[in-house]
Each structure stands twice: as C-alpha cells, then as structure tokens.
Amino acid sequence: CPSDVNDDGFVDVSDLLTLIGVWGPCPDVCGDGHCTGDETAANCPGDCGLPGDECDSAIVAVEGANAFDTTDMNASDNHPDGTLCPGAWAWTWTDGDGNGSPDVWFEFTVAGDDYYIVDTCLSEFDTLMAIYEGSCDPLNEIACNDDDAGGDCGLQSAYGFSATAGSTYYVRIGGFNQSTGAG
C-alpha cells in the first residue's frame, strides 16, 4: 500500500483511519460464524485448533526428535481401545463417561524399508500411543502401547515396527487417564 492512502499529500492519521475503514469485520478464523476480534487458531474450539490436534492437521514428523504438547489439545474421536497393545494391563484412553484423552497426531512417510522405533520416553506425563498405517481410520490401527514394558521408558510409550518405503504412518499420542503434558 502507498503511505498516503487517501492521496491528500500527507501521511497522517487520516491515512490510518482510511485503511481501518477498508479492513472490514474481523476474519472468522474458526469458521464457526462467530468472530470475537481477538480470535486466533490457538483459541478456537473444535476442529480449528492447533496443528496436530486432529488427524487432518497432523504434524509432519521427521526422523529424530519431534516435540509435542497435548495440554491445549482436544480429544479426537474414535478412541483406540488397547486391544493391539502388548501387555496393556490398564489401558484408559477414555474416562468412565467415554471422554477421550487430549491427543496430538503426527504423520510420517517412510523414506526406506527399515525398522523404526517411536517413543515418548522424555515426556513429562504417562503417555499412550496408537499407530495407524495409510490413514487414521480406526480399522488401520496397526499397534499401540501403554507403558514401555521391559524397556527404558517406564510409564511412557514406545513401539518398534518394520516399515515399508513410501508408506505413511500416523502416530497418535495421548495420556493415561486423560493426563496431558509435553514431550
């Protein structure tokens, strides 16, 4: 934009007021038909949340460390039930009322055939993890983990699996009994 928006030969408050006048109403960031003026994606309820809050906004994972925080996340639908978890003695992704754990989603496309280990060992809370192949459809769940039984992670989750080059995997991380935190 030119500095002298109203072309009166001066750059002053009237130029700023002219700009404000053409901005119009605040944008509906959340897409819910309501606009508060201080709306950001981070303070929107539901599907307009943070990256990784739902499968369709999964965070692209890289080999190595991938930081996450479930504190402000929502609980996604189609809760894993733990039947694929080796040694899961008290899998509790949901509470007694069926409310799920706030969770974060990662998407990882494998570069080459290899054995991969996904873990939350450095997390500050008791984690749960489910892994899906190809999509986040509950029928595509291939593994889950509650506590890294016999491993070095304690109450955090870890799972190793053979992956095929070009395949995409989705990793869903939640908390035992709805706990949240960073990892």
C-alpha positions as CSV (number, residue, x, y, z in Angstrom):
1,C,0.0,0.0,0.0
2,P,1.2,3.5,-0.6
3,S,1.8,5.5,2.6
4,D,-0.5,8.3,1.5
5,V,-3.6,6.1,1.2
6,N,-6.2,8.9,0.7
7,D,-3.9,10.9,-1.7
8,D,-4.2,14.2,0.2
9,G,-0.4,14.8,0.0
10,F,0.2,13.9,3.7
11,V,0.8,10.7,5.6
12,D,-1.1,11.1,8.8
13,V,-3.9,9.6,11.0
14,S,-6.5,10.0,8.3
15,D,-4.5,7.5,6.2
16,L,-4.6,5.0,9.0
17,L,-8.3,5.6,9.5
18,T,-8.9,5.0,5.8
19,L,-7.0,1.7,6.0
20,I,-9.0,0.6,9.1
21,G,-12.2,1.5,7.2
22,V,-11.5,-0.9,4.3
23,W,-10.4,-3.8,6.5
24,G,-14.0,-4.7,7.3
25,P,-15.1,-7.1,10.0
26,C,-12.6,-9.3,11.8
27,P,-11.9,-12.6,9.9
28,D,-13.8,-15.7,11.1
29,V,-10.6,-17.7,11.8
30,C,-12.5,-20.6,13.4
31,G,-15.1,-20.8,10.7
32,D,-17.9,-21.1,13.2
33,G,-19.8,-17.9,12.2
34,H,-18.8,-16.0,15.3
35,C,-15.9,-13.6,15.5
36,T,-14.5,-12.1,18.7
37,G,-12.0,-9.8,17.2
38,D,-9.2,-11.4,19.2
39,E,-9.7,-14.8,17.5
40,T,-6.7,-17.0,16.7
41,A,-6.4,-20.6,15.7
42,A,-5.0,-21.4,19.1
43,N,-8.1,-20.2,21.0
44,C,-10.7,-21.8,18.6
45,P,-12.7,-24.7,19.9
46,G,-13.0,-27.9,17.9
47,D,-11.5,-28.5,14.5
48,C,-9.9,-25.1,14.2
49,G,-7.3,-25.9,16.9
50,L,-3.6,-26.3,16.9
51,P,-1.5,-28.2,14.4
52,G,-1.7,-31.9,15.2
53,D,-5.0,-31.5,17.2
54,E,-6.8,-33.8,14.7
55,C,-5.6,-36.3,12.1
56,D,-6.4,-34.0,9.2
57,S,-3.9,-31.4,10.6
58,A,-1.3,-34.0,11.7
59,I,2.2,-32.6,12.2
60,V,4.7,-33.9,9.7
61,A,7.3,-35.9,11.7
62,V,10.9,-36.2,10.9
63,E,13.4,-38.9,11.9
64,G,14.7,-37.9,15.3
65,A,13.1,-35.8,18.0
66,N,9.6,-34.2,17.4
67,A,8.4,-32.0,20.2
68,F,4.8,-32.0,21.2
69,D,2.4,-30.8,23.9
70,T,-1.1,-32.1,24.5
71,T,-2.1,-29.5,27.1
72,D,-4.3,-27.4,24.8
73,M,-5.4,-30.3,22.5
74,N,-8.9,-31.7,22.1
75,A,-9.8,-35.4,22.4
76,S,-10.1,-36.8,18.9
77,D,-13.0,-39.2,18.1
78,N,-12.6,-43.0,17.5
79,H,-10.6,-43.7,20.6
80,P,-8.2,-46.6,20.4
81,D,-9.3,-49.5,22.7
82,G,-5.9,-51.0,23.5
83,T,-6.6,-54.5,22.1
84,L,-3.4,-54.2,20.0
85,C,-1.3,-53.2,22.9
86,P,1.1,-55.9,24.1
87,G,0.8,-56.2,27.9
88,A,-1.6,-53.3,28.3
89,W,-3.0,-54.0,31.7
90,A,-5.0,-50.9,32.3
91,W,-5.4,-49.1,29.0
92,T,-7.5,-46.0,29.8
93,W,-7.7,-43.6,26.8
94,T,-11.2,-42.7,28.0
95,D,-12.7,-42.0,31.3
96,G,-15.7,-43.7,32.8
97,D,-18.0,-41.4,30.8
98,G,-16.3,-42.1,27.5
99,N,-14.5,-38.8,27.3
100,G,-11.2,-39.3,25.4
101,S,-7.7,-38.2,26.2
102,P,-6.5,-34.9,24.6
103,D,-4.1,-36.1,21.9
104,V,-1.7,-35.0,19.2
105,W,-1.3,-36.5,15.8
106,F,1.9,-37.0,13.7
107,E,2.2,-38.1,10.1
108,F,5.4,-39.9,8.9
109,T,6.1,-41.0,5.4
110,V,8.9,-43.6,5.4
111,A,11.9,-42.9,3.1
112,G,13.2,-46.5,3.0
113,D,12.4,-50.0,4.3
114,D,13.7,-50.1,7.8
115,Y,12.8,-50.8,11.4
116,Y,11.6,-47.7,13.3
117,I,11.1,-47.0,17.0
118,V,8.6,-44.4,18.0
119,D,8.8,-43.4,21.7
120,T,7.7,-40.7,24.1
121,C,10.5,-41.6,26.6
122,L,11.3,-38.0,27.5
123,S,7.7,-37.0,28.1
124,E,6.7,-35.3,31.4
125,F,3.5,-37.4,31.7
126,D,2.2,-41.0,31.4
127,T,1.6,-41.4,27.7
128,L,-0.4,-43.7,25.5
129,M,0.2,-44.2,21.8
130,A,-1.6,-45.7,18.8
131,I,-0.1,-46.1,15.3
132,Y,-2.1,-46.3,12.1
133,E,-1.0,-47.2,8.5
134,G,-2.2,-45.3,5.5
135,S,-4.9,-43.3,7.2
136,C,-6.3,-42.5,10.6
137,D,-9.2,-44.8,10.1
138,P,-9.6,-47.0,13.3
139,L,-9.5,-50.1,11.1
140,N,-6.0,-49.1,10.0
141,E,-4.6,-49.2,13.6
142,I,-1.6,-51.5,13.5
143,A,-0.2,-51.1,17.0
144,C,-0.5,-49.3,20.3
145,N,1.5,-49.0,23.5
146,D,0.6,-48.1,27.1
147,D,3.8,-48.5,29.2
148,D,7.1,-49.5,27.6
149,A,7.0,-52.8,29.4
150,G,10.5,-54.1,29.7
151,G,12.0,-51.1,28.0
152,D,13.7,-47.9,29.3
153,C,10.7,-45.6,29.1
154,G,8.8,-46.6,32.2
155,L,5.3,-45.1,32.1
156,Q,5.9,-43.5,28.7
157,S,5.2,-45.3,25.4
158,A,7.5,-46.9,22.9
159,Y,6.9,-49.2,19.9
160,G,9.1,-50.6,17.2
161,F,7.9,-51.9,13.8
162,S,9.1,-52.7,10.3
163,A,8.0,-50.1,7.8
164,T,7.8,-50.1,4.1
165,A,9.3,-47.3,1.9
166,G,6.7,-44.8,0.7
167,S,4.2,-45.9,3.4
168,T,2.6,-43.2,5.5
169,Y,2.0,-43.8,9.2
170,Y,0.0,-41.8,11.7
171,V,1.1,-41.7,15.4
172,R,-1.5,-40.6,17.9
173,I,-0.2,-39.7,21.4
174,G,-2.5,-39.2,24.4
175,G,-2.3,-39.5,28.1
176,F,-3.1,-42.3,30.6
177,N,-6.4,-41.4,32.3
178,Q,-6.6,-38.1,30.3
179,S,-3.3,-36.7,31.5
180,T,-1.6,-34.1,29.4
181,G,1.8,-32.5,29.0
182,A,4.8,-32.0,26.8
183,G,7.3,-34.5,25.3
